Amino acid sequence: YEEDGLNVNTYTETKEMSESFNQLFGRMKTIDDSRQEFVSNVSHELKTPLTSMKVLADSINAMEDAPVELYKEFMEDITNEIERENKIITDLLSLVKMDKSAADLNISSININEMLELILKRLRSIAEKQNIELVLETFRPVTAEIDEVKLTLAITNLVENAIKYNRENGWVHVTLNADYQYFYVKVEDSGIGIPEDSLEHIYERFYRVDKSHSREIGGTGLGLAITRNAVLMHRGAIKAYSTEGEGTIFTVRIPLNYIA
Ligand code: ADP
C-alpha cells in the first residue's frame, strides 16, 4: 500500500506539475500571439505610407512633360507620407519606453501646475488654428513625485486628442485638483465624442474609432496606449466618459508620492 501511496502522490504531483506547465504554456502562447499580432499591425501601419510613396514616385516617373505644379503636388504628397511614417516610428519608440517596468521611471519632485501650463502653452497654436478655446483651471498648487517626461507625454496626448477630435469653435478644459493622496487631471472637450462600444478599445495599440478620419487628422492609434502605460507605471488610473456628438472627458489620477 505504501508503494501504492507513493505512486499516487507522484502521480498527483506530476499531474499538478503538468497542469501548471500547461497554464504557463497557455500564458506564453497568449503573450506570443499578442506579440505576433503587434508585429503584424506594426508592419501593416509602416507599409501603408510606403505603398503610397511608391505609387506617387511611380506616377512621377511615368509623367512626361507634366506641368511643374503637378510634380510639386506629388512631391508634397510624398513629404506628407514621410511625415506620417516618421510619426508612427516616433510613437512606437515612445510606446516601447512606456512598456518597461516602473523601475525605469525617472522620479523627481515636480510642480504639476507649471507642468500643465507648459503643456498647454505648447499646444496653444494648434488649438488656435482650429478656433478652439484652450483653458487651464487649477484649484490648488500641486507638487508630486513623478517622471516629468513620461507624464508630460501622457497628458499632451490627451489634450492633443481633445483638440483633434473637436469641432470648429469648440473648447477644451483642463483642470487640476488634489487631495491628500492623489492629484487629478481632467481633460474635457466639446468634440465628436466616442461611441459607447468603442470606449473599451481606445487604449488598444493602433485602435482608431474612424480609421480614415483619424488618419486624415494624423492619428496613429498609439497615443492612448502610450498615455495609459505612463499612467499605470505611476500606479495611477485613467478613465474616459463620452457622449457622441457632445464631447469626451478623460480623468487621470496619480499618487502624489511615488510608491516604488
Ligand atoms: P490617434 O493617434 O488615432 O488619435 P489614440 O490612441 O490617441 O490614437 O486614440 C485612439 C482613438 O480614440 C482615436 O483614433 C479616436 O478615434 C478616439 N479618441 C481619442 N480621444 C478622443 C477624444 N477626445 N474625442 C473623440 N475621440 C477620441
Residues whose N, C-alpha, C, O or C-beta is under 5 A from the ligand:
A	BS01	ADP	N161 A162 Y165 G191 G193 I194 I202 Y207 R208 V209 D210 S214 G218 G219 T220 G221 L222 G223 L224 A225 T248
